[in-house]
Amino acid sequence: MLNYHELTINEPRGSPAKRKQFIVICCVMGFVLGNTLINAGAFNSVRISEGKFAGGEFVHKSLERDYVAFVGLARTVGSDAGVTEADQDGVIYSVLLDVDSSAGVPGGSERFMTGVLNGGEATTKELLALNDNMNPIGPDAFVGDYNKGDKFGANISYETGSLPSVDAGVCQFVYTGGFMSALIYQYKVFPALIKYAKEKTPEGSPLVIATTCTTRDKICTHYIPLQKAVEFYLAGRAPTKEYAESLGTDSSGIDIAAAFKGVARVLGFGGKKSSSKDKEEL
């Protein structure tokens, strides 16, 4: 936002003017960051109550990526369905399938589905018809291949499935429609919902979160099912624990954890000192 080096290029190092400029710039940027955090609800309490998730026919796109991406995919689905961001509440939902961090799903590999819930037969046909005009995406596609121009995820095909109607923990939280809201959800709101559900469901039960948002009221409503959570893994998707285990090695059979440990040891980070046996192997 402000280039400190350009502003002080003609000042000698350590001069009083340079220090003052540095302090002013830090204060301004700190104020901007603090204001953004406050507006996004970073200091708000998370209140959860018992409620009901309606369930129904779900026409959706699915993706494996960090959960902050659900905001962009919701915009794309809303645009395809003719639903503005102000009117998405109760219509456009994102179902986050791997919210339980204790399962060990790597960051950026979390699965989620975003689509229209109970939009009616006409909307379902309209969205599925868009699949005919999409560029085919292979299993090794780059992230950019999913997009069409500046439309995020436009080349991801629509699927259909049915979500169950269940009792759920419900939380409403402030929403700014941006990146900061998604981050606060991931690191503040979702952990609180997970803790709530773990206290009310049998140990080892899968955990998912369904989210719907509106920019008009600047609110997102989050649901964490307290029963039948496994039925949210549509199209035979594996529950989080099994999915995490499948990511232990990649398709070539390489142990990812071991590979990172090896790189760290070569660079001299975190590895134990090499033994005589290690030296013999080298």
N, C-alpha and C positions, 0 to 999 in steps of 0.2 A: 504493500500500500504506500509506504513512504520509504524512499531509498536513502538511508542514513549516510552511506558513503558519498553519494553525489552531493548531499547537502553540506558535507564537511570536507570536501576534497581540497579546498584551499586553506584549511586551518592546520596549524602545526599539531602534531600528536600530543595529546595530554593538555591542550589549551583549555582554559575555563569556558570559552565559548563552545568548544566541542563537547565538553562534559554536559553543559546546560542543554545543548541540542539533543544529546543522547537521552537525558532525563525526560525532556518534553516528549520526545517520540515514544519512549517506553510508556509514559503516562497515557498518551493518547491511545496507543494500541492496547494497553491494559484496560482502558475504559471501554473501548469497542468490544473487546473479548468478554469483559464482565457483563456488558449490556446484552450481548448475544446469549450468554449462558443464562442470565436471569429470564429473558424472554422465552427461552426454550425450556424453562422449568427445572434447571439444574438444582435449584435449592427448594423445590416444592416437595411436599411429602407425597408418597404413593399410597393411595387409599383403595382398598380392594373390598368388594362386597360380593355376596352370592347372587347369581343371576342365571340367565339361560342363553345359550347360543342356539339360534333358530335352525341352522342347518338348511339343506336343500340342494338343488342342482347348481353345480359350480363349473362355469366355463372359464378356463384359466390357461395361463402360460406358466411354465416352471423353469427354475434357474438354480444353479449352484454358484453362489457368490456370497460375499459379505452382506449381512442383512441391511446395511444402509442402502443397498440397491433397490429395496422393495419400493421406496418412494418414487424412483424413476419409472419402474415397471408399472406402478399404479397409474401414473400419468398416461403411459402408452395405452394401457387397457381402457382407461376412461375415455381417451380420445377415440379409440376404435368403436367404443360403445355409445359415443355421443353424450358422455357424462362429464361435466366440468368438475374441477377439483373441489369446488364449493358444494357440489351435490353428491359426492362420493360416499358419504356416510350411510351405512346400511345397504350399500349397493356394491361397491368395490371392496373386496377383502384380500388381504395377504395372509396366507397360512404359513407360518414359520415352523419347519419340521424338526430342526436340530438345535433347539434353544437351550438344552441342558448341557452346559459347558463341561460338566463332570464326565460326560461320555467321551470327550477327547476328540471331537471333530475339528480338524484344523481350520483356522481362520481363512475365510475365502472359499471354503468348500461347503458351507451350510446350504441346505436346500430350502427353497420356499416356492410357493405357488401364489400367483396373483391373478384374480379374475372377478367375474360378475357372479354374484350369488342370487339365485331366484330371479333372473332377469326376464324369464319368459321364453317361449319357443322362438319367437321372432328374433330376439337378441342372440339366442344360441345359434341359430342358422346364419345370422349375419356375421358373427365372429368366426365361426368355423369356415365360412366361405372365404375369409381372408387368407386361409392357409394355401389356397390355390395360387396366390400371387407372391408367395414368399420365396426368397432364395434358399435352396436346400443347404442345411448345415450338417456337416459331418461331425464325428465324435472328437476330432482333433482341431476343431475350429477355434480361432482366436476370439477373444471377447468382442472385438470390434465387428466380427462377422455377424453378431446377433443384431446389430443396429442397422437402421436404414436412414442415412443422413444423420440428423440430430435426434431421431426417434429411438429411444433406448429399447432394445429387445424386440424391435418390430419384426424381425425374422424368426422369432421363436413361435412355433406352431401352437395353436389353441388345442386344448384337450377338454374333455368333459368328465365329470365324476359327481358323486353324491356325498355330501358331508352330513354326518348325523346331527340330530337335535339332542343337545346334552346340557346338563347342569354345568355351570362354569363359574370360575372366579372372574369378576368383571372390574376393570379399572379404566377410568377416564383420565386422560392426562393432556396437558397443553401441547399444541402442535403448531409449528411455524412453517411447515411445508418444505423444510430444507434439511441440509446435511446434519446440522447440529441436533435437531430433534431426533433424527434416526440414531445418532450416537448415544444420546441420553437414554433413549428407549433400550438400546442394546446393553448399556452398562449400568443403568439405574432401575428402569421400570421392569424389564423382563426378569432380572434376578429376583426382584420382589415377588413377581407373579409365580416364579418357579418355586420359591420358598413356600409360598402359600399353598400351591398345589401339592407339594411333597408332604405337607402336614395333613392333607385331606385325602390322599390317594394311597393305595397299597405300595409298599416299597418296590422299586424297580419298574413302576408303571411308566410308559412313555409319556413325554411332555411335549405339547405343541401349543402355539399361540396364534389366534386369529385376530387380525387387526383391521379396523376400518376407520378412515379419517375424513375430516372436512376442513377446508380452509376458511369457510364462512364463519364457523363457530370456533375455529382454531383448537379443535379437540380431536383426539384419537380415542376410540374405545377398543380396549384389548380384552380378549376372552381367553382364558386358559381352561380347557375342558377338564372336568373332574371324573369323567368316565368315558369309555369308548374312544380314548385318544388314538388307539391303534388304527381306527377306521378313518382317520384323517390322512393316513399314508396311502393316497390314491394310486391306482394302477400298479399295485403290487410292490410299491416302494418299501424298502426295509426300514424298520424302526431305527432310531438313532444309534443305539448300542451296536446293532449288527452293521449298520452303515459305517460307523467309526472303525470297526474291526476290519472292514473291507478296504479301508484306506491305509492300513498299516504298511502295505507294499503297493507299488504301482503296477501297471499292466506288464512290465518287463520283469517283475519279480524282485526288484531292488528294494531293500529294507530302507525306507526313508529316514527313520530315526538313526540307524547305524551310519547312513551316509552323512548326515549332519554332524554326528559325533566325530566321524573321521575328518571332515573338513575343519572342525573346531580344533582337533588335535594337531593337524598340520599347521594351523595358524597360531597355535600356542595358547588357545583359550579353553579353559575348563577341563582339559584332559589331564589324567594322572601321568606322572613321569614314566617314560618308557622303561620297561624292564629289560633284562638281558634276553628274555625270550622274544620280546618285540623286536629287539635289534637283530636277532638271528633271522626273524621272518623278513625283515627289511633287506 
